[in-house]
Amino acid sequence: MTEAPAGEGRDGATSPTFDRHLVLEQLGGWRGMVDASLPTVAFIVANSVGGLTVGIWAAAGAAVLVFLLRLLRRETVQQAVSGLFAVGIAVAIAAYSGQARDFFVLGIVRNAGIGVVLLGSLLVRWPLVGVVAEFLAPSHLGTMASHRLPSLRGGLRRERPLQAVGEAAAATRRTPDAQPGQHWRDDPRMLRAYGWLTVLWGGVFLLRAAVQGFLYWRNEVEWLGTTSLLLGLPLTAVELVVTLWVVSRLHRHRSDADVPSDGQERPAA
Protein backbone atom coordinates (compact mmCIF):
# COMPACT_ATOMS: atom_id res chain seq x y z
CA MET A 1 0.00 0.00 0.00
CA THR A 2 1.48 3.32 -1.05
CA GLU A 3 1.52 6.00 1.59
CA ALA A 4 0.03 9.36 0.72
CA PRO A 5 2.48 12.25 0.56
CA ALA A 6 2.90 14.33 3.67
CA GLY A 7 0.04 16.75 4.04
CA GLU A 8 -2.38 14.65 1.93
CA GLY A 9 -5.00 12.14 2.96
CA ARG A 10 -5.69 8.81 1.26
CA ASP A 11 -8.03 10.51 -1.18
CA GLY A 12 -5.42 13.13 -2.09
CA ALA A 13 -7.11 15.87 -0.07
CA THR A 14 -5.02 18.15 2.07
CA SER A 15 -4.95 17.04 5.69
CA PRO A 16 -3.74 18.75 8.84
CA THR A 17 0.04 18.95 9.06
CA PHE A 18 2.33 19.99 11.88
CA ASP A 19 5.02 22.57 11.17
CA ARG A 20 7.82 21.99 13.70
CA HIS A 21 9.80 24.99 12.46
CA LEU A 22 6.81 27.31 12.83
CA VAL A 23 6.11 26.17 16.39
CA LEU A 24 9.78 26.52 17.34
CA GLU A 25 9.74 30.01 15.83
CA GLN A 26 6.71 30.92 17.96
CA LEU A 27 8.68 29.83 21.05
CA GLY A 28 11.59 32.10 20.17
CA GLY A 29 13.82 29.63 18.33
CA TRP A 30 17.13 28.12 19.38
CA ARG A 31 18.81 31.53 19.31
CA GLY A 32 16.27 32.83 21.82
CA MET A 33 17.13 30.04 24.25
CA VAL A 34 20.85 30.70 23.86
CA ASP A 35 20.33 34.42 24.41
CA ALA A 36 18.41 33.68 27.61
CA SER A 37 21.46 31.86 29.02
CA LEU A 38 23.98 34.64 28.35
CA PRO A 39 23.27 36.79 31.49
CA THR A 40 23.72 33.72 33.72
CA VAL A 41 27.00 32.85 32.00
CA ALA A 42 28.18 36.44 32.41
CA PHE A 43 27.29 36.44 36.10
CA ILE A 44 29.03 33.12 36.81
CA VAL A 45 32.27 34.13 35.07
CA ALA A 46 32.39 37.69 36.37
CA ASN A 47 31.47 36.71 39.93
CA SER A 48 34.23 34.09 40.07
CA VAL A 49 36.78 36.56 38.70
CA GLY A 50 35.84 39.91 40.24
CA GLY A 51 33.27 39.24 42.96
CA LEU A 52 29.58 39.89 43.39
CA THR A 53 29.47 43.52 42.24
CA VAL A 54 31.28 42.74 39.01
CA GLY A 55 29.00 39.73 38.49
CA ILE A 56 25.88 41.84 38.95
CA TRP A 57 27.01 44.44 36.43
CA ALA A 58 28.07 41.75 33.96
CA ALA A 59 24.69 40.00 34.14
CA ALA A 60 22.78 43.27 33.74
CA GLY A 61 25.01 44.34 30.86
CA ALA A 62 24.56 41.00 29.08
CA ALA A 63 20.76 41.22 29.40
CA VAL A 64 20.75 44.75 27.95
CA LEU A 65 23.12 43.69 25.16
CA VAL A 66 20.82 40.78 24.20
CA PHE A 67 17.87 43.17 24.11
CA LEU A 68 19.70 45.65 21.86
CA LEU A 69 21.00 42.94 19.52
CA ARG A 70 17.51 41.55 19.00
CA LEU A 71 16.29 45.07 18.21
CA LEU A 72 19.07 45.54 15.66
CA ARG A 73 18.30 42.15 14.07
CA ARG A 74 14.61 43.11 14.00
CA GLU A 75 13.70 39.96 15.89
CA THR A 76 11.07 39.51 18.54
CA VAL A 77 11.99 41.23 21.79
CA GLN A 78 9.38 39.42 23.86
CA GLN A 79 11.89 36.96 25.33
CA ALA A 80 14.55 39.64 25.67
CA VAL A 81 12.19 41.92 27.64
CA SER A 82 11.10 39.12 29.97
CA GLY A 83 14.74 38.08 30.37
CA LEU A 84 15.76 41.66 31.13
CA PHE A 85 13.02 41.86 33.76
CA ALA A 86 14.02 38.54 35.34
CA VAL A 87 17.72 39.44 35.43
CA GLY A 88 16.83 42.82 36.96
CA ILE A 89 14.98 41.11 39.82
CA ALA A 90 17.76 38.53 40.28
CA VAL A 91 20.55 41.13 40.50
CA ALA A 92 18.42 43.30 42.80
CA ILE A 93 17.94 40.39 45.22
CA ALA A 94 21.66 39.54 45.13
CA ALA A 95 22.67 43.19 45.58
CA TYR A 96 20.27 43.62 48.52
CA SER A 97 21.41 40.48 50.36
CA GLY A 98 25.07 40.77 49.41
CA GLN A 99 25.22 37.05 48.60
CA ALA A 100 25.96 35.69 45.15
CA ARG A 101 23.76 32.63 45.70
CA ASP A 102 20.67 34.86 45.86
CA PHE A 103 21.08 35.59 42.15
CA PHE A 104 19.52 32.14 41.61
CA VAL A 105 16.61 32.47 44.06
CA LEU A 106 14.14 33.69 41.42
CA GLY A 107 15.01 30.79 39.12
CA ILE A 108 14.56 28.23 41.88
CA VAL A 109 11.16 29.61 42.88
CA ARG A 110 10.07 29.92 39.24
CA ASN A 111 11.07 26.33 38.42
CA ALA A 112 9.25 24.99 41.47
CA GLY A 113 6.12 27.01 40.69
CA ILE A 114 6.00 26.01 37.02
CA GLY A 115 6.58 22.37 37.89
CA VAL A 116 3.72 22.33 40.40
CA VAL A 117 1.35 24.08 37.98
CA LEU A 118 2.22 21.67 35.16
CA LEU A 119 1.64 18.56 37.25
CA GLY A 120 -1.44 20.12 38.83
CA SER A 121 -2.98 20.56 35.38
CA LEU A 122 -3.16 16.77 35.10
CA LEU A 123 -5.60 16.62 38.01
CA VAL A 124 -8.20 18.58 36.02
CA ARG A 125 -7.47 16.69 32.76
CA TRP A 126 -6.11 19.80 31.05
CA PRO A 127 -2.40 18.91 30.54
CA LEU A 128 -0.73 22.25 29.93
CA VAL A 129 1.68 20.95 27.30
CA GLY A 130 -1.38 19.99 25.26
CA VAL A 131 -2.97 23.39 25.82
CA VAL A 132 0.17 25.19 24.60
CA ALA A 133 0.78 22.80 21.69
CA GLU A 134 -2.80 23.01 20.44
CA PHE A 135 -2.78 26.80 20.77
CA LEU A 136 0.35 27.06 18.61
CA ALA A 137 -0.64 24.37 16.09
CA PRO A 138 -4.18 23.02 16.56
CA SER A 139 -4.80 19.51 15.31
CA HIS A 140 -8.60 19.59 15.60
CA LEU A 141 -9.42 22.40 13.15
CA GLY A 142 -9.62 20.44 9.94
CA THR A 143 -7.46 21.80 7.11
CA MET A 144 -6.90 25.00 9.06
CA ALA A 145 -4.06 23.14 10.79
CA SER A 146 -2.18 22.96 7.49
CA HIS A 147 -2.28 26.72 6.99
CA ARG A 148 0.50 28.83 8.40
CA LEU A 149 -0.50 30.39 11.69
CA PRO A 150 0.15 34.11 12.23
CA SER A 151 3.43 34.64 14.02
CA LEU A 152 3.38 35.88 17.59
CA ARG A 153 6.05 38.31 16.51
CA GLY A 154 3.41 40.54 15.04
CA GLY A 155 4.58 42.75 12.24
CA LEU A 156 8.31 42.44 12.85
CA ARG A 157 8.72 39.72 10.25
CA ARG A 158 8.85 41.17 6.75
CA GLU A 159 7.97 39.26 3.58
CA ARG A 160 9.04 40.18 0.09
CA PRO A 161 6.29 41.98 -1.89
CA LEU A 162 6.24 39.48 -4.77
CA GLN A 163 6.01 36.57 -2.37
CA ALA A 164 3.15 38.27 -0.54
CA VAL A 165 1.30 38.78 -3.83
CA GLY A 166 1.82 35.13 -4.73
CA GLU A 167 0.54 33.94 -1.35
CA ALA A 168 -2.50 36.19 -1.65
CA ALA A 169 -3.30 34.73 -5.04
CA ALA A 170 -2.88 31.20 -3.71
CA ALA A 171 -5.17 32.01 -0.80
CA THR A 172 -7.97 32.96 -3.18
CA ARG A 173 -7.73 29.51 -4.78
CA ARG A 174 -7.59 27.66 -1.45
CA THR A 175 -10.41 25.24 -0.80
CA PRO A 176 -12.70 25.96 2.17
CA ASP A 177 -11.56 24.68 5.53
CA ALA A 178 -13.01 21.45 6.82
CA GLN A 179 -15.42 21.62 9.70
CA PRO A 180 -13.80 21.43 13.15
CA GLY A 181 -13.25 17.85 14.22
CA GLN A 182 -13.11 16.15 17.57
CA HIS A 183 -11.47 18.21 20.29
CA TRP A 184 -8.07 16.91 21.34
CA ARG A 185 -9.22 16.32 24.93
CA ASP A 186 -11.87 13.92 23.60
CA ASP A 187 -9.19 11.83 21.90
CA PRO A 188 -7.81 9.36 24.51
CA ARG A 189 -4.55 8.90 22.65
CA MET A 190 -3.82 12.62 22.47
CA LEU A 191 -4.89 13.24 26.06
CA ARG A 192 -2.64 10.43 27.27
CA ALA A 193 0.35 11.60 25.21
CA TYR A 194 -0.02 15.22 26.27
CA GLY A 195 -0.33 14.00 29.85
CA TRP A 196 3.02 12.20 29.67
CA LEU A 197 4.65 15.19 28.00
CA THR A 198 3.33 17.37 30.81
CA VAL A 199 4.80 14.94 33.36
CA LEU A 200 8.13 15.19 31.51
CA TRP A 201 8.22 18.98 31.56
CA GLY A 202 6.86 19.27 35.10
CA GLY A 203 9.36 16.69 36.37
CA VAL A 204 12.30 18.52 34.79
CA PHE A 205 11.23 21.85 36.31
CA LEU A 206 10.93 20.23 39.75
CA LEU A 207 14.30 18.49 39.25
CA ARG A 208 15.93 21.85 38.56
CA ALA A 209 14.30 23.36 41.65
CA ALA A 210 15.33 20.44 43.88
CA VAL A 211 18.96 20.30 42.73
CA GLN A 212 19.47 24.06 42.84
CA GLY A 213 17.58 24.36 46.11
CA PHE A 214 19.97 21.86 47.70
CA LEU A 215 23.02 23.69 46.32
CA TYR A 216 21.56 27.02 47.48
CA TRP A 217 21.18 25.60 50.98
CA ARG A 218 24.81 24.43 50.84
CA ASN A 219 25.89 27.86 49.50
CA GLU A 220 27.65 26.25 46.53
CA VAL A 221 27.61 29.26 44.22
CA GLU A 222 29.81 27.82 41.48
CA TRP A 223 27.82 24.60 41.35
CA LEU A 224 24.62 26.63 41.34
CA GLY A 225 25.79 28.35 38.19
CA THR A 226 27.02 25.13 36.59
CA THR A 227 23.80 23.21 37.22
CA SER A 228 21.76 26.22 36.10
CA LEU A 229 23.41 25.93 32.69
CA LEU A 230 23.52 22.13 32.45
CA LEU A 231 19.90 21.70 33.52
CA GLY A 232 18.86 24.69 31.42
CA LEU A 233 19.53 24.89 27.69
CA PRO A 234 20.76 21.30 27.00
CA LEU A 235 17.89 19.66 28.89
CA THR A 236 15.34 22.05 27.41
CA ALA A 237 16.63 21.27 23.91
CA VAL A 238 16.14 17.52 24.52
CA GLU A 239 12.63 18.14 25.87
CA LEU A 240 11.73 20.26 22.85
CA VAL A 241 12.98 17.66 20.37
CA VAL A 242 11.01 14.91 22.11
CA THR A 243 7.90 17.09 22.40
CA LEU A 244 7.94 18.23 18.77
CA TRP A 245 8.43 14.65 17.58
CA VAL A 246 5.55 13.33 19.70
CA VAL A 247 3.20 16.17 18.74
CA SER A 248 4.04 15.67 15.06
CA ARG A 249 3.05 12.00 15.35
CA LEU A 250 -0.13 12.97 17.20
CA HIS A 251 -1.13 15.32 14.40
CA ARG A 252 -0.48 12.56 11.88
CA HIS A 253 -2.68 10.28 13.98
CA ARG A 254 -5.49 12.85 13.93
CA SER A 255 -5.07 13.32 10.19
CA ASP A 256 -5.31 9.57 9.51
CA ALA A 257 -8.27 9.20 11.88
CA ASP A 258 -10.21 11.86 9.97
CA VAL A 259 -9.92 9.88 6.70
CA PRO A 260 -11.56 6.42 6.90
CA SER A 261 -10.62 3.52 4.66
CA ASP A 262 -13.36 4.38 2.10
CA GLY A 263 -11.59 7.68 1.38
CA GLN A 264 -14.49 9.84 2.60
CA GLU A 265 -13.92 12.44 5.33
CA ARG A 266 -15.61 11.76 8.63
CA PRO A 267 -18.39 14.17 9.54
CA ALA A 268 -17.59 16.77 12.15
CA ALA A 269 -18.36 15.71 15.70
Backbone torsions as a table, in degrees:
resi	resn	phi	psi	omega
1	MET	NA	125.5	-178.2
2	THR	-82.5	130.2	-179.7
3	GLU	-76.4	143.8	176.3
4	ALA	-70.7	148.7	177.3
5	PRO	-59.3	156.4	179.2
6	ALA	-58.4	133.4	178.9
7	GLY	90.8	0.3	178.5
8	GLU	-125.4	145.7	176.7
9	GLY	-85.0	-177.0	-178.6
10	ARG	-64.8	-25.3	-179.6
11	ASP	-93.7	7.9	178.6
12	GLY	88.5	-4.5	-179.4
13	ALA	-77.6	151.6	178.4
14	THR	-68.0	134.1	-179.9
15	SER	-121.1	163.7	-177.9
16	PRO	-58.5	132.5	177.5
17	THR	-122.7	160.9	-177.9
18	PHE	-115.7	121.1	-177.6
19	ASP	-97.7	98.4	-178.8
20	ARG	-60.3	-42.5	-176.8
21	HIS	-64.2	-37.9	179.9
22	LEU	-66.4	-44.0	180.0
23	VAL	-63.9	-43.7	178.7
24	LEU	-62.0	-37.7	177.2
25	GLU	-63.0	-40.3	179.5
26	GLN	-63.8	-29.2	-179.2
27	LEU	-85.3	-1.8	178.2
28	GLY	108.1	-11.1	177.7
29	GLY	76.6	171.1	179.9
30	TRP	-64.9	-36.0	180.0
31	ARG	-63.1	-36.8	178.3
32	GLY	-62.7	-38.6	179.1
33	MET	-69.8	-37.0	176.7
34	VAL	-65.7	-44.7	179.1
35	ASP	-58.1	-37.1	-178.3
36	ALA	-66.5	-21.7	-178.4
37	SER	-88.3	-16.6	-173.5
38	LEU	-62.3	-43.8	178.7
39	PRO	-60.3	-37.0	178.5
40	THR	-66.6	-42.0	177.6
41	VAL	-61.0	-44.9	179.9
42	ALA	-61.0	-41.3	-179.8
43	PHE	-65.4	-45.4	-177.4
44	ILE	-61.0	-47.9	-177.6
45	VAL	-67.3	-48.3	-176.5
46	ALA	-67.5	-37.0	179.7
47	ASN	-66.4	-38.3	179.7
48	SER	-71.6	-26.5	-178.0
49	VAL	-91.1	-48.0	-172.5
50	GLY	-118.2	0.7	179.2
51	GLY	98.7	-178.4	-172.2
52	LEU	-63.0	-46.3	-176.8
53	THR	-60.1	-44.8	178.6
54	VAL	-63.9	-39.7	178.7
55	GLY	-63.0	-40.9	179.3
56	ILE	-62.7	-47.4	-179.6
57	TRP	-66.3	-35.7	178.9
58	ALA	-65.8	-43.3	179.4
59	ALA	-64.0	-45.7	179.6
60	ALA	-63.6	-41.8	179.2
61	GLY	-64.2	-39.2	179.0
62	ALA	-64.9	-40.7	179.7
63	ALA	-64.5	-41.3	178.2
64	VAL	-66.9	-39.9	179.9
65	LEU	-62.7	-42.7	178.1
66	VAL	-61.0	-42.9	179.2
67	PHE	-60.2	-46.2	-178.1
68	LEU	-67.9	-38.8	179.4
69	LEU	-64.2	-39.7	179.1
70	ARG	-67.9	-33.3	174.8
71	LEU	-65.0	-45.0	-179.4
72	LEU	-65.0	-34.5	179.4
73	ARG	-83.3	-0.5	-179.4
74	ARG	57.2	40.6	176.8
75	GLU	-102.3	170.6	179.8
76	THR	-62.4	137.1	180.0
77	VAL	-104.9	7.8	-177.4
78	GLN	-59.0	-49.9	179.0
79	GLN	-66.8	-38.4	-178.8
80	ALA	-65.0	-38.9	178.8
81	VAL	-66.4	-45.6	179.1
82	SER	-64.8	-38.1	177.1
83	GLY	-65.7	-39.5	177.9
84	LEU	-62.6	-41.2	178.9
85	PHE	-65.2	-44.3	-178.9
86	ALA	-65.8	-42.7	178.9
87	VAL	-65.0	-37.7	177.6
88	GLY	-59.8	-43.2	178.3
89	ILE	-66.5	-43.1	-177.7
90	ALA	-61.9	-46.1	-178.9
91	VAL	-70.0	-31.7	177.5
92	ALA	-65.4	-42.5	178.6
93	ILE	-64.0	-45.2	-179.6
94	ALA	-64.4	-40.8	179.8
95	ALA	-66.4	-37.7	-178.7
96	TYR	-68.7	-42.5	-177.1
97	SER	-83.1	-25.0	-177.6
98	GLY	78.2	14.1	-179.3
99	GLN	-121.5	130.2	-176.9
100	ALA	-63.7	-31.8	-177.5
101	ARG	-63.4	-24.4	-177.9
102	ASP	-72.6	-10.4	173.5
103	PHE	-62.1	-25.2	-175.1
104	PHE	-99.0	0.7	-177.6
105	VAL	-60.4	-47.0	-177.9
106	LEU	-59.0	-42.6	179.8
107	GLY	-63.9	-39.7	179.6
108	ILE	-64.6	-46.8	179.8
109	VAL	-64.5	-41.8	-179.6
110	ARG	-63.2	-45.2	179.7
111	ASN	-61.9	-43.2	179.2
112	ALA	-63.5	-44.0	-179.0
113	GLY	-64.0	-45.4	-179.8
114	ILE	-64.6	-40.9	179.4
115	GLY	-61.3	-43.7	179.4
116	VAL	-65.0	-42.7	-179.9
117	VAL	-64.2	-42.3	179.6
118	LEU	-60.8	-50.5	-179.1
119	LEU	-68.7	-32.4	177.5
120	GLY	-65.9	-28.3	179.8
121	SER	-65.2	-22.1	179.1
122	LEU	-69.7	-28.2	-177.5
123	LEU	-67.5	-27.0	-179.6
124	VAL	-104.9	12.6	176.8
125	ARG	59.6	35.1	173.1
126	TRP	-128.2	67.5	-179.1
127	PRO	-55.4	123.7	-170.9
128	LEU	-66.0	-30.0	176.3
129	VAL	-62.1	-38.8	176.4
130	GLY	-65.9	-40.5	179.1
131	VAL	-60.6	-46.4	-179.4
132	VAL	-67.3	-45.6	-178.0
133	ALA	-62.3	-42.3	-178.3
134	GLU	-75.2	-22.9	173.8
135	PHE	-71.1	-41.5	-178.3
136	LEU	-76.0	-37.7	-177.9
137	ALA	-147.6	81.0	-175.7
138	PRO	-63.8	138.1	-179.6
139	SER	-101.6	-3.7	-173.2
140	HIS	-111.8	19.8	-176.5
141	LEU	-109.8	29.1	179.0
142	GLY	63.9	-142.7	-177.6
143	THR	-72.3	-7.6	175.4
144	MET	-59.2	-28.9	-178.8
145	ALA	-67.3	-19.9	179.4
146	SER	-88.8	-8.7	176.6
147	HIS	-83.7	151.8	178.4
148	ARG	-71.9	129.2	179.4
149	LEU	-78.7	150.9	176.8
150	PRO	-65.1	136.7	-177.9
151	SER	-69.6	144.1	176.2
152	LEU	-70.8	-8.1	179.7
153	ARG	-76.3	-5.0	178.4
154	GLY	71.0	-132.2	-174.3
155	GLY	-94.7	11.5	-176.4
156	LEU	-72.5	-26.4	-179.0
157	ARG	-85.7	125.0	-176.4
158	ARG	-106.0	137.4	177.6
159	GLU	-110.4	150.6	177.8
160	ARG	-67.7	142.9	-176.3
161	PRO	-57.1	-44.4	-178.0
162	LEU	-64.8	-37.8	178.4
163	GLN	-65.6	-39.8	179.1
164	ALA	-63.6	-40.6	178.6
165	VAL	-64.1	-41.7	179.6
166	GLY	-63.9	-40.8	179.5
167	GLU	-67.2	-36.6	178.9
168	ALA	-65.5	-39.4	178.3
169	ALA	-66.2	-39.8	179.1
170	ALA	-65.6	-35.1	-179.4
171	ALA	-64.0	-33.4	-179.6
172	THR	-70.1	-23.4	179.5
173	ARG	-94.8	-2.7	-176.3
174	ARG	-68.5	139.2	178.8
175	THR	-71.4	153.3	-179.6
176	PRO	-60.1	148.5	178.8
177	ASP	-66.3	147.4	174.7
178	ALA	-70.0	158.6	178.1
179	GLN	-66.8	147.8	179.3
180	PRO	-54.6	137.7	180.0
181	GLY	-94.9	-159.1	-178.7
182	GLN	-64.0	136.9	179.0
183	HIS	-67.1	146.3	-174.7
184	TRP	-61.1	-29.1	179.7
185	ARG	-73.2	-15.8	177.0
186	ASP	-90.6	-0.6	177.8
187	ASP	-101.4	108.8	-175.8
188	PRO	-56.2	-37.5	-178.3
189	ARG	-65.7	-44.7	-179.5
190	MET	-68.3	-41.6	179.7
191	LEU	-62.1	-41.6	-180.0
192	ARG	-66.7	-44.0	-179.0
193	ALA	-65.6	-44.3	177.8
194	TYR	-64.4	-32.2	176.7
195	GLY	-63.4	-44.6	179.3
196	TRP	-68.4	-35.8	176.1
197	LEU	-65.1	-36.9	177.2
198	THR	-66.4	-38.5	175.1
199	VAL	-61.6	-41.8	179.0
200	LEU	-59.5	-52.2	-177.9
201	TRP	-66.7	-43.4	179.3
202	GLY	-63.2	-40.6	178.8
203	GLY	-63.1	-40.0	179.9
204	VAL	-66.8	-41.4	177.5
205	PHE	-61.7	-43.0	179.2
206	LEU	-68.9	-33.8	176.3
207	LEU	-62.4	-45.3	177.7
208	ARG	-58.5	-46.7	-177.9
209	ALA	-62.6	-41.2	-177.8
210	ALA	-67.6	-47.2	-178.7
211	VAL	-64.7	-47.3	-178.3
212	GLN	-71.7	-31.9	175.9
213	GLY	-62.7	-41.0	177.8
214	PHE	-64.3	-44.6	179.7
215	LEU	-67.7	-33.6	175.8
216	TYR	-63.6	-43.5	179.5
217	TRP	-62.8	-35.1	178.5
218	ARG	-83.7	-4.2	-179.4
219	ASN	59.3	40.2	177.9
220	GLU	-94.5	83.7	-172.7
221	VAL	-65.5	-44.5	-178.5
222	GLU	-64.2	-41.3	177.9
223	TRP	-69.5	-31.5	174.9
224	LEU	-59.4	-46.3	179.3
225	GLY	-65.8	-41.7	-178.8
226	THR	-63.9	-48.0	-179.5
227	THR	-68.5	-30.2	176.8
228	SER	-60.7	-37.6	178.7
229	LEU	-79.1	-44.5	-176.8
230	LEU	-66.9	-38.3	179.5
231	LEU	-89.6	3.6	-179.8
232	GLY	-96.2	-98.0	-173.5
233	LEU	-59.2	-49.6	-178.2
234	PRO	-60.5	-45.0	-178.4
235	LEU	-69.1	-37.9	177.1
236	THR	-64.2	-38.3	178.4
237	ALA	-62.1	-42.8	178.1
238	VAL	-63.1	-44.4	179.0
239	GLU	-60.3	-42.5	-178.9
240	LEU	-64.8	-42.9	179.3
241	VAL	-61.0	-46.6	179.2
242	VAL	-62.1	-45.3	-177.3
243	THR	-64.4	-45.8	-179.6
244	LEU	-64.1	-36.8	178.5
245	TRP	-65.9	-46.2	-179.0
246	VAL	-64.4	-45.2	-178.2
247	VAL	-64.6	-37.1	177.0
248	SER	-61.0	-42.5	178.0
249	ARG	-67.0	-35.8	178.1
250	LEU	-64.6	-41.6	178.4
251	HIS	-64.6	-37.6	176.9
252	ARG	-65.0	-38.4	177.0
253	HIS	-62.0	-43.6	178.4
254	ARG	-65.2	-38.6	179.8
255	SER	-63.6	-44.8	179.4
256	ASP	-67.2	-35.8	-178.5
257	ALA	-68.1	-27.1	-178.9
258	ASP	-79.9	-10.0	-179.6
259	VAL	-120.2	99.8	-179.5
260	PRO	-69.6	174.1	-173.7
261	SER	-64.1	-22.5	179.8
262	ASP	-81.6	-0.6	175.6
263	GLY	84.4	-0.1	179.3
264	GLN	-97.2	138.8	179.0
265	GLU	-66.9	143.7	178.1
266	ARG	-72.4	145.4	176.5
267	PRO	-66.9	152.2	-179.6
268	ALA	-64.5	141.9	179.5
269	ALA	-74.2	NA	NA
